[in-house]
Amino acid sequence: METTANIIPEFEKLFRQKLQLNNCKLRKKRQENNYEIITPAKDIFLMYWSEFPEVKLIYQAVGVRTQQTVVYERAIRSHIDFCLNNIKEIMMTIAN
């Protein structure tokens, strides 16, 4: 059965692919399980988890939060949900 150590790289790979659809960049932070997402509008979101797959996303206030920020946030959250559901399906397939 897949371990979390194997699943996280798969999640990261799939998530990077989804973010590219919105021209967003994903940067891994030095602290384990911490990522920075930068949108084309220069908005910054922090994504992290202490126990995967409970992923948290926080907007880092670096400027004025605009309507475009909300659009990016919804898209990022949608990408996270898609990737987590995809990973869960893989885990269930492997378990059966």
C-alpha positions, 0 to 999 in steps of 0.5 A: 500500500502507498505510504504518505511519503510516496503520496505527497510527491504525487500530490505535489506533481499533480498540483503543480500541473493544475496550477500551471493552468492558472499561470501560478507558481508553487514554491516549496518552503524550507519548513517541511510540508509548507508551500508558497503559491504565487499568482500572476497578480502577485498574490501569495497564498501559503499551503501547508499540512501537519497531517496529510491530506488535511491541507490548509490554505491561507492568503498572505496579505501583501497588498490589497485583496482584490476580486481577482484574488478571490478568483485565484483563491477559489481556483487554488482551492478547487485544484487542491480538492481535485488533487486530493480526490485523485490521490484518494482514488489512487489509494483506494484502487491500490487498497483493493 
